Amino acid sequence: MNRLPISPAASAVLRCLVARSGSSRDRILLTDVKSVDWHSLTFTGERHQLQLRSTGPDAHQAVERMCDALEDVEFSIPGVIVADIAVTAEPRRSIDGSVTLTIEALTVAAD
């Protein structure tokens, strides 16, 4: 099994998204991830793009739970603040019933 390289901040965001979905971890698949360093005058962090695929008979409902009011969620990640997060396009349903979506997030160091 190949594992995608993922930063600690992106991994924490992924764990939070899976928890929001209400599905087990093996039903939410990380199919692609990109993280790049991000800096402003006062903050340091990363921009993330996560592509996820939800499988199983409740895939659509899991994606709905994950994305419901996502922009307003207060994530609890030690050392990291999720400054911005959004679904970048409508989730796509595949013939097999799985649902694919892309989420972008900006995380900044809390210290």
C-alpha positions in Angstrom: 0.0 0.0 0.0 1.4 3.4 -0.9 0.9 6.2 1.5 0.6 9.8 0.5 3.1 12.2 2.2 1.0 14.4 4.5 2.1 17.1 6.8 1.0 17.0 10.5 -1.4 19.9 10.1 -3.0 18.3 7.0 -3.3 15.0 8.8 -5.0 16.7 11.8 -7.5 18.4 9.4 -8.2 15.0 7.8 -8.9 13.4 11.2 -11.3 16.2 12.1 -13.1 15.9 8.7 -13.4 12.1 9.1 -14.9 12.6 12.6 -17.4 15.1 11.2 -18.5 12.6 8.6 -19.7 10.1 11.2 -18.3 7.3 9.1 -15.5 4.9 10.1 -12.0 5.9 8.9 -11.9 3.1 6.3 -14.9 4.7 4.5 -13.2 8.1 3.9 -10.2 7.7 1.6 -7.6 10.3 1.0 -6.9 10.1 -2.7 -4.6 13.2 -3.1 -3.1 15.8 -0.8 -1.0 18.9 -1.5 0.4 21.2 1.1 2.5 24.2 0.6 4.1 26.6 3.1 2.3 29.9 3.6 3.5 33.1 5.3 2.1 36.5 6.0 3.7 39.3 7.9 2.6 37.9 11.2 1.6 34.2 10.7 3.3 31.0 9.4 1.3 28.1 8.2 0.3 25.9 5.2 -2.3 25.8 2.5 -3.7 22.3 2.0 -5.8 20.7 -0.8 -7.3 17.4 0.2 -9.2 15.2 -2.2 -11.4 12.7 -0.4 -13.5 9.8 -1.6 -16.4 8.5 0.6 -17.5 4.9 0.0 -20.3 2.7 1.1 -24.1 2.9 1.0 -24.1 6.1 3.1 -21.4 7.9 1.2 -23.6 10.9 0.2 -24.8 11.4 3.8 -21.3 11.2 5.2 -20.1 13.9 2.8 -23.1 16.0 3.7 -22.3 15.7 7.4 -18.6 16.5 6.7 -19.4 19.6 4.7 -22.4 21.0 6.7 -21.5 24.6 7.7 -17.8 23.6 7.3 -16.7 27.3 7.0 -18.1 28.0 10.6 -16.5 25.0 12.3 -14.1 25.6 15.2 -11.5 22.8 14.9 -9.7 21.7 18.0 -6.2 20.9 16.9 -3.3 21.5 19.3 -0.8 24.0 18.0 -2.8 24.7 14.8 -5.5 27.1 13.9 -7.7 26.4 10.9 -8.0 29.9 9.5 -10.0 29.0 6.4 -11.6 25.9 5.0 -14.0 25.3 2.2 -15.3 22.7 -0.3 -13.9 23.9 -3.6 -16.5 22.2 -5.9 -19.7 20.3 -5.8 -19.1 16.7 -4.6 -19.1 14.2 -7.5 -21.0 10.9 -7.3 -19.5 8.0 -9.1 -21.3 5.1 -10.7 -20.2 2.8 -7.8 -22.0 5.2 -5.4 -18.9 6.7 -3.9 -18.6 10.5 -3.6 -15.5 12.5 -4.3 -14.8 16.0 -3.0 -12.0 18.5 -2.7 -11.4 20.6 0.4 -9.0 23.4 0.7 -7.8 24.7 4.1 -5.4 27.3 5.5 -3.7 26.3 8.8 -1.5 28.6 10.8 0.7 27.9 13.8 -1.0 28.8 17.1 2.2 30.0 18.8 
